[in-house]
């Protein structure tokens, strides 16, 4: 029977759907195959079977019991190559000299520091059953950084520990030396050095510790050794409302990943001198920003981690390093994570400058208006022509929130992103914010409904937003029309930033 054109097209669509379904099944099976390979090799190394049987990891995943079409054979060989690469990664991890064991916490910064100073690959072992018991038997390690939940458990496997560990009952560094295992608490040194660096005197001072599920053993030991006054621990699991009134110094140990989980804090009538944000989940947390905006001196926790790991590396390498060397490395790390956010009036050149800046710094560029269009299937200009600005700002803020976890990115925002205060906290989380300032008569109004109406509209808009721009902005750059020049100027200012 001859098929008409319509029937032929339907059959083609049917076959295409079948191919798509099979492709999805293949992807699921390939993913499962790789994961099972990882499970196998993780089991071999985690249980130290490679120390007993040197050939156990020489498994050929592509052994074939029958002949295949050459394209299938080529495909299987490709899968085998990928499996071997994954196996080699696991092999290198379990045979490395330095590694991090436990919850992620400060892993990124610690890895950055270790690889810079020791010139060795640095790996992380995620928490799982019997992990410590098996890792401690391996002979290849020189040092292990120990994070939660293993800081106390590790002690029973060690040959000796420092006086601080005996008091605190927590270890964050294990040194393998001459067939013996030694435990240290370098977090203690990190906190002490941070306080000295900022001339913070704790004697007789009232201290508040903000925590959730974090251990406070080390910080309590530090406070006791420095003769602090009244020490109160506020557990956010019990109450999300904090009053700073009776405290001189606050230590925050908790990660605040979003505005929804940040505590409610009363800054009125406070004697607070310092807020020390030891958590390094973000560079600028809401707690950090609000305290700073209320005139309280704030200290970022990355430097506690820096001093802590400096002490660890000195122990493991049996060498001394200058603080300046480590401070340069941490500044490099922070800059590698920081976004550059551009704000300013509509038509100031944020998108054009952002693209040029991203190219200069070899970074990804994100345009907020394009992200809005991608999220909602409608351009901002068209949305504003059909609906209210208030509705637009609500939807725009949803998109801004999704940008909060970005790093190493240039972000060009809309002219009115400053209209919602929440956007400040989302954008500032991991960012330095530059304002692009341009004379009103030079502002482009094309496809910008809120700018229609000429110079009077723009004057009114600028006056309404001026204080908000100031609140959002770290640096102001004037745009006289040389977009390349502005991009290079921002790049130079960013490179010269000191922390």
C-alpha positions as CSV (number, residue, x, y, z in Angstrom):
1,X,0.0,0.0,0.0
2,X,1.4,3.4,-1.0
3,X,1.5,5.9,1.8
4,X,0.6,9.5,1.2
5,X,2.9,12.3,2.3
6,X,1.1,12.9,5.5
7,X,1.4,9.3,6.5
8,X,5.1,9.3,5.6
9,X,5.7,12.3,7.8
10,X,3.8,10.7,10.7
11,X,6.0,7.6,10.3
12,X,9.1,9.7,10.4
13,X,7.9,11.4,13.6
14,X,7.2,8.0,15.1
15,X,10.7,6.7,14.3
16,X,12.2,9.9,15.7
17,X,10.3,9.5,18.9
18,X,11.5,5.9,19.2
19,X,15.1,7.0,18.6
20,X,14.7,9.7,21.3
21,X,13.3,7.1,23.8
22,X,16.2,4.7,23.1
23,X,18.7,7.5,23.4
24,X,17.4,8.3,26.9
25,X,17.6,4.6,27.9
26,X,21.2,4.5,26.6
27,X,22.2,7.6,28.6
28,X,20.6,6.1,31.8
29,X,22.5,2.8,31.2
30,X,25.8,4.4,30.5
31,X,25.4,6.6,33.6
32,X,24.6,3.5,35.7
33,X,27.6,1.7,34.1
34,X,30.0,4.5,35.1
35,X,28.6,4.8,38.6
36,X,28.9,1.0,39.1
37,X,32.5,1.2,38.0
38,X,33.1,4.0,40.5
39,X,31.4,1.9,43.2
40,X,33.7,-1.0,42.4
41,X,36.9,0.9,42.5
42,X,35.9,3.0,45.5
43,X,35.2,-0.3,47.3
44,X,38.7,-1.7,46.3
45,X,40.6,1.4,47.6
46,X,38.3,2.3,50.5
47,X,38.8,-1.2,51.9
48,X,42.5,-1.2,51.1
49,X,42.2,-4.3,48.9
50,X,44.8,-2.8,46.6
51,X,47.3,-3.0,49.4
52,X,46.7,-6.8,49.5
53,X,46.2,-7.6,45.8
54,X,48.1,-5.2,43.5
55,X,46.3,-6.6,40.4
56,X,42.7,-6.1,41.7
57,X,42.4,-2.8,40.0
58,X,43.5,-4.1,36.6
59,X,39.9,-4.8,35.4
60,X,39.1,-4.6,31.8
61,X,35.6,-3.1,31.4
62,X,35.4,-3.8,27.7
63,X,36.0,-7.5,27.6
64,X,33.9,-8.8,24.8
65,X,32.5,-12.3,24.4
66,X,31.2,-11.8,20.9
67,X,31.9,-9.8,17.8
68,X,30.2,-6.4,17.3
69,X,29.8,-4.0,14.5
70,X,32.9,-1.8,14.2
71,X,30.9,1.3,15.3
72,X,29.7,-0.6,18.4
73,X,33.3,-1.7,19.1
74,X,34.4,1.9,18.8
75,X,31.7,3.1,21.1
76,X,32.6,0.4,23.7
77,X,36.3,1.4,23.5
78,X,35.3,5.0,24.1
79,X,33.3,4.0,27.2
80,X,36.3,2.0,28.4
81,X,38.6,5.0,28.0
82,X,36.2,7.1,30.1
83,X,36.0,4.3,32.8
84,X,39.7,4.1,33.0
85,X,40.0,7.9,33.5
86,X,37.5,7.7,36.3
87,X,39.3,4.8,37.8
88,X,42.6,6.7,37.6
89,X,41.1,9.6,39.5
90,X,40.0,7.3,42.3
91,X,43.4,5.6,42.3
92,X,45.2,9.0,42.6
93,X,42.8,10.2,45.3
94,X,43.5,7.1,47.5
95,X,47.2,7.3,46.8
96,X,47.6,11.0,47.3
97,X,49.8,12.7,49.9
98,X,47.3,15.3,51.1
99,X,43.5,15.1,51.4
100,X,40.4,16.5,53.1
101,X,38.1,14.2,54.9
102,X,34.5,15.1,55.8
103,X,31.8,17.7,55.0
104,X,32.8,20.3,52.4
105,X,32.8,23.4,54.6
106,X,36.2,25.2,53.8
107,X,37.4,22.6,51.3
108,X,37.6,25.0,48.3
109,X,39.9,27.5,50.0
110,X,41.9,24.7,51.7
111,X,42.4,22.9,48.4
112,X,43.5,26.2,46.8
113,X,46.1,26.9,49.5
114,X,47.5,23.3,49.6
115,X,47.9,23.0,45.9
116,X,49.6,26.5,45.7
117,X,52.1,25.9,48.5
118,X,52.8,22.1,48.3
119,X,52.4,21.7,44.5
120,X,50.5,18.4,45.0
121,X,47.0,17.4,44.0
122,X,44.5,17.7,46.8
123,X,41.4,15.6,47.1
124,X,38.3,15.3,49.2
125,X,36.8,12.2,50.8
126,X,33.0,12.5,51.5
127,X,31.6,11.1,54.8
128,X,30.7,7.5,54.7
129,X,30.8,4.4,56.9
130,X,34.2,3.1,58.1
131,X,36.0,5.8,56.1
132,X,38.4,7.0,58.8
133,X,39.2,3.4,59.9
134,X,40.3,2.5,56.4
135,X,42.0,5.7,55.4
136,X,44.2,5.8,58.5
137,X,45.8,2.4,57.4
138,X,47.1,3.8,54.2
139,X,50.9,4.5,54.0
140,X,50.9,7.1,51.3
141,X,49.4,10.0,53.2
142,X,51.6,12.8,54.7
143,X,48.6,14.9,55.9
144,X,44.9,14.7,56.2
145,X,42.6,17.6,57.0
146,X,39.8,16.4,59.2
147,X,36.4,18.1,59.0
148,X,33.0,17.3,60.6
149,X,31.8,14.7,61.5
150,X,35.2,13.1,62.1
151,X,37.0,15.6,64.4
152,X,36.5,13.6,67.5
153,X,36.3,10.1,66.1
154,X,39.8,10.3,64.5
155,X,41.5,10.7,67.9
156,X,41.3,7.0,68.8
157,X,43.3,6.1,65.8
158,X,46.2,8.4,66.6
159,X,49.5,7.7,68.3
160,X,49.8,11.2,69.9
161,X,48.0,14.5,70.1
162,X,48.8,18.1,71.2
163,X,47.8,19.6,74.5
164,X,45.1,21.6,72.7
165,X,43.6,18.4,71.3
166,X,43.6,16.8,74.7
167,X,41.6,19.8,76.0
168,X,39.3,20.4,73.0
169,X,38.8,16.8,72.0
170,X,38.8,17.7,68.3
171,X,41.5,17.2,65.6
172,X,41.5,18.9,62.3
173,X,44.9,17.8,61.1
174,X,46.6,14.4,61.1
175,X,50.3,14.2,60.3
176,X,51.7,10.8,59.2
177,X,55.4,10.8,60.2
178,X,57.8,7.9,60.6
179,X,55.0,5.3,60.8
180,X,53.2,7.3,63.5
181,X,50.1,9.4,63.4
182,X,49.9,12.8,65.2
183,X,46.8,14.9,65.8
184,X,46.7,18.7,65.8
185,X,44.0,21.4,66.2
186,X,45.2,24.1,63.9
187,X,41.8,25.8,64.0
188,X,42.8,27.0,67.4
189,X,45.9,28.7,66.0
190,X,43.8,30.2,63.1
191,X,41.4,31.9,65.5
192,X,44.1,33.2,67.8
193,X,46.1,34.6,64.9
194,X,42.9,36.2,63.4
195,X,42.2,38.0,66.7
196,X,45.8,39.2,67.1
197,X,45.8,40.4,63.5
198,X,42.9,42.7,64.2
199,X,44.0,43.7,67.8
200,X,40.9,42.2,69.3
201,X,41.1,42.0,73.0
202,X,38.7,39.4,74.6
203,X,39.5,39.8,78.3
204,X,36.3,40.4,80.2
205,X,34.3,40.9,77.0
206,X,30.8,39.5,76.6
207,X,30.8,37.1,73.6
208,X,27.9,35.6,71.6
209,X,28.4,32.5,69.5
210,X,25.8,31.9,66.7
211,X,25.6,28.3,65.7
212,X,23.2,25.8,64.3
213,X,24.7,22.3,64.0
214,X,28.3,23.3,64.2
215,X,30.7,22.3,67.0
216,X,31.7,25.2,69.4
217,X,34.4,23.3,71.3
218,X,37.4,25.0,69.7
219,X,36.0,28.6,69.9
220,X,35.0,28.0,73.5
221,X,38.5,26.8,74.3
222,X,39.9,30.0,72.7
223,X,37.6,32.2,74.6
224,X,38.4,30.5,77.9
225,X,42.2,30.7,77.2
226,X,41.9,34.5,76.5
227,X,39.8,35.2,79.6
228,X,36.6,36.3,77.9
229,X,33.8,37.4,80.0
230,X,30.3,36.0,79.7
231,X,30.0,33.6,76.8
232,X,26.5,32.8,75.4
233,X,25.8,30.2,72.6
234,X,22.7,31.0,70.5
235,X,21.4,28.0,68.7
236,X,19.4,29.0,65.6
237,X,17.6,25.6,65.8
238,X,15.9,26.9,68.9
239,X,15.3,30.6,67.9
240,X,15.8,32.7,64.8
241,X,15.7,36.0,66.7
242,X,18.9,37.4,68.0
243,X,19.5,40.5,70.2
244,X,23.1,41.9,70.2
245,X,22.4,44.4,73.0
246,X,24.5,42.9,75.8
247,X,27.5,41.6,73.7
248,X,30.8,43.2,72.7
249,X,31.9,40.5,70.2
250,X,29.9,38.0,68.0
251,X,31.3,34.9,66.4
252,X,29.1,33.4,63.6
253,X,29.7,29.7,62.8
254,X,26.6,29.2,60.7
255,X,26.2,29.3,56.9
256,X,23.3,31.4,55.7
257,X,22.6,30.2,52.2
258,X,19.6,32.5,51.6
259,X,17.6,35.4,53.0
260,X,14.9,33.1,54.1
261,X,17.2,31.4,56.7
262,X,19.1,34.5,57.9
263,X,18.4,35.3,61.5
264,X,16.3,38.3,62.6
265,X,18.7,40.6,64.4
266,X,18.1,43.7,66.6
267,X,21.0,46.1,66.1
268,X,19.4,48.8,68.3
269,X,21.1,50.0,71.5
270,X,24.1,47.6,71.0
271,X,27.6,47.7,72.4
272,X,28.8,45.4,69.7
273,X,32.4,46.1,68.6
274,X,33.2,43.2,66.2
275,X,31.3,40.6,64.2
276,X,33.6,37.8,63.2
277,X,32.0,35.7,60.4
278,X,33.9,32.4,60.6
279,X,31.6,30.7,58.2
280,X,33.0,30.9,54.7
281,X,29.9,29.7,52.8
282,X,29.8,33.1,51.0
283,X,32.2,36.0,50.8
284,X,29.6,38.5,52.0
285,X,26.8,37.0,54.0
286,X,23.6,39.0,54.9
287,X,24.8,38.9,58.6
288,X,28.1,40.4,57.5
289,X,26.6,43.1,55.3
290,X,24.0,44.2,57.8
291,X,26.5,44.5,60.6
292,X,28.8,46.5,58.4
293,X,26.0,48.8,57.4
294,X,25.2,49.4,61.0
295,X,28.7,50.6,61.7
296,X,30.0,47.4,63.3
297,X,33.5,46.2,62.4
298,X,33.2,42.9,60.5
299,X,35.9,40.3,59.8
300,X,35.6,37.7,57.1
301,X,36.3,34.1,58.0
302,X,38.5,33.3,55.0
303,X,41.4,34.7,57.0
304,X,40.8,32.3,59.9
305,X,41.0,29.5,57.4
306,X,44.1,31.0,55.9
307,X,46.0,31.2,59.2
308,X,44.7,27.7,60.1
309,X,46.0,26.1,56.9
310,X,49.3,28.1,57.2
311,X,49.9,26.4,60.5
312,X,48.9,23.0,59.0
313,X,51.3,23.4,56.1
314,X,54.1,24.5,58.3
315,X,53.6,21.4,60.4
316,X,53.5,19.0,57.4
317,X,56.3,20.6,55.5
318,X,58.4,21.5,58.6
319,X,59.0,24.9,57.1
320,X,58.1,28.5,58.1
321,X,56.2,30.8,55.8
322,X,55.6,34.6,55.9
323,X,52.0,35.7,56.4
324,X,52.3,37.9,53.3
325,X,52.8,34.9,51.1
326,X,49.5,33.4,52.3
327,X,47.6,36.7,52.2
328,X,48.5,37.0,48.5
329,X,47.2,33.5,47.9
330,X,43.9,34.2,49.7
331,X,43.4,37.5,47.8
332,X,44.0,35.5,44.6
333,X,41.4,32.9,45.7
334,X,38.8,35.5,46.7
335,X,39.2,37.4,43.4
336,X,38.8,34.1,41.5
337,X,35.5,33.6,43.2
338,X,34.1,37.2,43.1
339,X,31.6,38.3,40.6
340,X,31.7,41.8,39.1
341,X,28.2,43.2,39.1
342,X,27.3,46.3,37.0
343,X,24.4,48.6,38.1
344,X,23.3,52.0,36.8
345,X,20.6,53.9,35.0
346,X,18.9,52.3,32.0
347,X,21.0,52.9,28.9
348,X,24.2,53.6,30.8
349,X,26.1,50.9,28.9
350,X,26.1,48.1,31.5
351,X,25.5,45.3,28.9
352,X,28.1,46.5,26.4
353,X,30.7,47.2,29.1
354,X,29.9,43.9,30.8
355,X,30.6,41.9,27.6
356,X,33.9,43.7,27.0
357,X,34.9,43.3,30.7
358,X,34.2,39.6,30.6
359,X,36.4,39.2,27.6
360,X,39.2,41.2,29.2
361,X,39.1,39.1,32.4
362,X,38.3,35.8,30.6
363,X,35.0,35.4,32.5
364,X,31.5,34.4,31.7
365,X,29.0,37.2,31.1
366,X,25.4,37.2,32.3
367,X,22.9,39.8,31.2
368,X,19.9,40.0,33.6
369,X,17.4,41.1,30.9
370,X,18.3,38.0,28.8
371,X,18.0,35.8,31.9
372,X,14.6,37.2,32.5
373,X,13.5,36.5,28.9
374,X,14.8,33.0,29.1
375,X,13.0,32.4,32.4
376,X,9.6,33.8,31.4
377,X,9.6,33.6,27.6
378,X,9.0,37.4,27.3
379,X,11.5,40.3,27.0
380,X,11.5,42.8,29.9
381,X,10.5,45.7,27.5
382,X,7.5,43.8,26.3
383,X,6.5,42.7,29.8
384,X,6.7,46.3,31.0
385,X,4.5,47.5,28.2
386,X,1.8,45.0,29.1
387,X,2.0,44.8,32.9
388,X,3.1,46.8,36.0
389,X,6.6,47.6,37.0
390,X,5.8,46.1,40.5
391,X,4.9,42.8,38.9
392,X,8.1,42.9,36.8
393,X,10.3,43.6,39.8
394,X,8.9,40.6,41.7
395,X,9.6,38.3,38.8
396,X,13.0,39.9,38.2
397,X,14.0,39.3,41.8
398,X,13.3,35.5,41.3
399,X,15.9,35.5,38.5
400,X,18.4,37.6,40.6
401,X,18.1,35.1,43.4
402,X,19.3,32.3,41.0
403,X,22.4,34.4,40.3
404,X,23.5,34.4,43.9
405,X,25.5,31.2,43.7
406,X,27.5,32.2,40.7
407,X,31.2,32.9,41.0
408,X,33.8,34.3,38.6
409,X,31.2,36.0,36.4
410,X,30.4,39.5,35.1
411,X,26.8,40.3,35.6
412,X,25.1,43.2,33.8
413,X,21.9,44.1,35.7
414,X,18.8,46.1,34.7
415,X,18.5,49.8,35.5
416,X,15.9,49.2,38.2
417,X,17.3,46.1,40.0
418,X,18.1,48.4,42.9
419,X,14.3,48.9,43.5
420,X,14.2,45.8,45.6
421,X,16.5,45.6,48.7
422,X,16.6,41.8,48.6
423,X,18.4,42.0,45.3
424,X,21.3,43.7,47.1
425,X,21.9,40.7,49.3
426,X,21.6,38.2,46.4
427,X,23.9,40.2,44.2
428,X,26.4,41.1,46.9
429,X,26.8,37.5,48.2
430,X,29.9,36.8,46.1
431,X,30.3,40.1,44.3
432,X,31.9,43.5,44.0
433,X,29.4,46.0,42.6
434,X,30.3,48.8,40.2
435,X,28.0,51.6,39.2
436,X,28.2,52.8,35.6
437,X,27.4,56.5,35.7
438,X,26.5,58.4,32.5
439,X,25.1,61.8,31.8
440,X,21.3,61.7,31.5
441,X,21.3,63.2,28.0
442,X,23.6,60.4,26.8
443,X,21.4,57.6,28.1
444,X,19.9,55.3,25.5
445,X,16.1,55.0,25.7
446,X,15.6,52.5,22.9
447,X,13.4,49.5,23.9
448,X,13.2,50.9,27.5
449,X,9.6,51.7,28.3
450,X,10.3,53.1,31.7
451,X,12.7,55.7,30.1
452,X,10.0,57.0,27.6
453,X,9.2,60.6,28.2
454,X,12.5,62.3,27.6
455,X,14.9,64.1,30.0
456,X,12.2,64.9,32.6
457,X,11.4,61.2,33.0
458,X,15.1,60.3,33.4
459,X,15.7,63.1,36.0
460,X,12.8,61.8,38.0
461,X,13.9,58.2,37.8
462,X,17.5,59.1,38.8
463,X,16.3,61.1,41.8
464,X,14.1,58.3,43.0
465,X,16.9,55.7,42.7
466,X,20.0,57.7,43.6
467,X,20.1,56.6,47.3
468,X,19.5,53.0,46.3
469,X,22.3,53.1,43.8
470,X,24.6,54.4,46.5
471,X,23.5,51.6,48.9
472,X,24.2,48.9,46.3
473,X,27.5,50.3,45.0
474,X,31.1,49.7,46.0
475,X,32.7,51.7,43.2
476,X,31.5,54.3,40.7
477,X,32.9,54.5,37.2
478,X,32.0,57.3,34.8
479,X,31.1,56.4,31.2
480,X,31.8,59.3,28.8
481,X,31.2,57.1,25.8
482,X,34.5,55.1,25.6
483,X,33.0,51.7,26.5
484,X,36.3,49.9,26.0
485,X,38.0,52.4,28.3
486,X,35.4,51.9,31.0
487,X,35.8,48.1,30.8
488,X,39.6,48.3,31.1
489,X,39.3,50.8,34.0
490,X,37.0,48.4,35.9
491,X,39.4,45.5,35.2
492,X,42.3,47.5,36.6
493,X,40.4,48.6,39.7
494,X,39.3,45.0,40.3
495,X,42.9,43.7,40.0
496,X,44.1,46.3,42.5
497,X,41.5,45.3,45.2
498,X,42.9,44.6,48.6
499,X,41.1,42.6,51.3
